[in-house]
Amino acid sequence: MRDSKFLLGVVLTITWLALGAWIVIATPDARPTKMNEWGDVFAGFFSPVAFLWLVLGFMQQGDELRLNTKALELQAEELRNSVNQQRELVEVTRRQVDAELEALRAAREDKRQAAQPKFIVSDPGAFWSATVRYTSNIKNVGSTATDVLFTFDPPLKLSTLTRLGSIARGESQSFEFEYTTGVANDLTIMRIDYTDADGGPGTQRFRLKAVQSNPGPMVEITKDHVYPPG
């Protein structure tokens, strides 16, 4: 486009100059005789040429402006595409990080659960005399627990199991207890606090529920909750 406008300008200019030269040669009587008249002739003659190149230059600037505008639009489109790609990359990275964090949390949870003891408390039997004494057994089928503390709510009159230095996997411990009321209450919570195999604190609770039988109430024990710290 640029070359075609330039070529057009050259052709028109040469044609115009040739026409002017022919007029001067063909009409010798019409030639000016004074310098100021020659100045007027040249000014009038070259004005169309100057105007022609002015118009062609303006058109060329318009073409260049359109090309620059197109280039800027292409750059803007590339920038938008780059931003979209970066956004997608950030989203993929975020999902990957979330997945890795979730896997890490799951691994930590599995490790924490593997470090927990698993206590099983058997339903107690009872010795009936002037007072009722219940006897039971607690066994650990999970990981070793240390600094094991046993508490009851409401408090018992007697419990032969209050604290253990440790209880390993597969180890069991029998214990006896008496109620302050002489026989089993409606509900007593047995709480076991301990340090797990990873050195973290944990808590397990059991429900001691009175069950009517002959010659007196017996105790049914069920696991309530496990509270390793989050």
URNOR-V806358 format. One record per backbone hydrogen bond with DSSP energy under -0.5 kcal/mol. NH is the residue of the N-H (numbers start at 1). CO is the residue of the C=O. E is the energy in kcal/mol with one decimal. If there is no record, write none. Layout:
# URNOR-V806358
NH CO E
NH CO E
This chain:
# URNOR-V806358
5 1 -1.9
6 2 -2.1
7 3 -2.7
8 4 -2.4
9 5 -2.5
10 6 -2.5
11 7 -2.7
12 8 -2.6
13 9 -2.4
14 10 -2.8
15 11 -2.5
16 12 -2.6
17 13 -2.8
18 14 -2.8
19 15 -2.4
20 16 -2.4
21 17 -2.8
22 18 -2.4
23 19 -2.3
24 20 -2.4
25 21 -2.4
26 22 -3.2
27 23 -1.6
30 27 -1.1
31 28 -1.1
38 34 -2.0
39 35 -2.4
40 36 -2.0
41 37 -2.3
42 38 -3.0
43 39 -2.6
44 40 -2.5
45 41 -2.8
46 42 -2.9
47 43 -1.1
48 44 -0.6
49 45 -0.5
50 46 -2.7
51 47 -2.7
52 48 -2.8
53 49 -2.5
54 50 -2.1
55 51 -2.7
56 52 -2.8
57 53 -2.5
58 54 -2.4
59 55 -2.7
60 56 -2.5
61 57 -2.6
62 58 -2.2
63 59 -2.3
64 60 -2.7
65 61 -2.6
66 62 -2.4
67 63 -2.6
68 64 -2.9
69 65 -2.7
70 66 -2.7
71 67 -2.7
72 68 -2.6
73 69 -2.5
74 70 -2.5
75 71 -2.6
76 72 -2.7
77 73 -2.4
78 74 -2.6
79 75 -2.5
80 76 -2.6
81 77 -2.7
82 78 -2.7
83 79 -2.7
84 80 -2.7
85 81 -2.6
86 82 -2.7
87 83 -2.7
88 84 -2.6
89 85 -2.7
90 86 -2.8
91 87 -2.4
92 88 -2.7
93 89 -2.7
94 90 -2.8
95 91 -2.5
96 92 -2.4
97 93 -2.9
98 94 -2.9
99 95 -2.7
100 96 -2.5
101 97 -2.8
102 98 -2.7
103 99 -2.5
104 100 -2.4
105 101 -3.0
106 102 -2.7
107 103 -2.5
108 104 -2.6
109 105 -2.7
110 106 -2.8
111 107 -2.5
112 108 -2.8
113 109 -2.9
114 110 -2.5
115 111 -1.3
116 113 -1.1
120 139 -2.8
122 120 -0.5
122 137 -2.5
125 135 -2.2
127 133 -2.9
128 126 -0.5
129 127 -0.6
129 131 -1.0
132 182 -0.9
133 127 -1.9
133 131 -0.6
134 132 -0.5
134 177 -2.8
135 125 -2.0
136 175 -2.9
138 173 -2.8
139 120 -2.5
140 171 -2.5
141 118 -3.1
141 139 -0.6
143 116 -2.0
145 167 -2.0
146 195 -2.4
147 165 -2.2
148 164 -2.3
149 193 -3.1
150 162 -2.7
151 191 -2.3
153 189 -2.2
157 178 -1.6
158 178 -1.7
160 176 -2.8
162 160 -0.6
164 148 -2.7
167 145 -2.6
170 140 -3.3
171 168 -1.9
173 138 -2.8
175 136 -2.3
177 134 -2.5
178 158 -2.3
182 179 -1.3
188 208 -2.2
189 153 -3.1
190 188 -0.6
190 206 -3.0
191 151 -3.0
191 189 -0.6
192 204 -3.2
193 149 -2.5
193 191 -0.5
194 202 -2.2
195 146 -2.7
196 200 -3.4
197 115 -2.2
199 196 -1.8
202 194 -2.1
204 192 -2.3
205 225 -2.7
206 190 -2.6
207 222 -3.6
208 188 -3.5
208 206 -0.6
209 207 -0.8
209 220 -2.9
210 185 -0.6
210 186 -1.4
211 218 -3.1
218 211 -3.5
220 209 -3.0
222 207 -2.0
224 205 -3.4
227 203 -4.7
229 201 -1.2
